[in-house]
């Protein structure tokens, strides 16, 4: 917000989904290529995925704005609220799944993020309609949590 203000408020969900897709694809390329040309690694890309996913959740709640104006305090409160929802979901799933993420590879978490993005794109193409599957919000929440798990793995491997 300090550098760019709330310019993100004009982004439609499809644009945010595409931004997350681009970052996840770049992470996958970094994981597969031996030589990368841009000196930014997986860590910063996972942070971007988490942030864009939270922004998407805010956009779902607030709607897309035609004017990017949003007070910094309100934006931070909405960010914190959505991150807390994601964290609560993570704790509940972590309990039920027995911390299985700890035995996963970052590459597998990356693939799961890409899968979730493709699901979101399909739901968007279906105008938000689903028959039995979870909605867009649930997929963004899972992406946030996979991103957090990836950051933990990357931090521990240093």
Residue pairs with C-beta under 8 A, 6 or more apart in sequence:
1 72
1 75
1 76
2 72
5 68
6 68
6 69
6 70
6 72
6 75
7 68
8 55
8 68
9 59
9 62
9 64
9 65
9 67
9 68
9 69
9 70
10 64
10 65
10 66
10 67
10 68
11 19
11 55
11 59
11 64
12 59
12 64
13 56
13 59
13 60
13 64
13 124
13 136
14 121
14 124
16 52
16 53
16 55
16 56
16 59
17 56
17 117
17 120
17 121
17 124
19 48
19 52
20 49
20 52
20 53
20 56
20 113
20 117
20 143
21 114
21 117
21 121
23 45
23 46
23 48
23 49
23 52
24 45
24 49
24 110
24 113
24 114
24 117
25 114
26 45
27 42
27 45
27 46
27 49
27 110
27 113
28 107
28 110
28 111
28 114
29 36
30 36
30 41
30 42
30 45
31 42
31 106
31 107
31 110
42 106
42 150
42 154
43 151
43 154
43 155
46 147
46 150
46 151
46 154
47 147
47 151
49 113
49 143
49 144
49 147
50 143
50 144
50 147
50 148
50 151
53 140
53 141
53 143
53 144
53 147
54 79
54 82
54 83
54 86
54 140
54 144
56 136
56 140
57 82
57 85
57 137
57 140
57 141
58 75
58 78
58 79
58 82
60 136
60 137
60 140
61 78
61 82
62 70
62 78
83 144
85 141
86 141
86 144
86 145
86 148
89 141
89 145
90 145
90 148
93 145
94 101
101 109
101 149
104 149
104 153
105 153
106 150
106 153
106 154
109 146
109 147
109 149
109 150
109 153
110 150
112 142
112 146
113 143
113 146
113 147
116 139
116 140
116 142
116 143
116 146
117 139
117 143
119 133
119 139
120 136
120 139
120 140
123 129
123 130
123 133
123 135
123 136
123 139
124 136
128 135
128 136
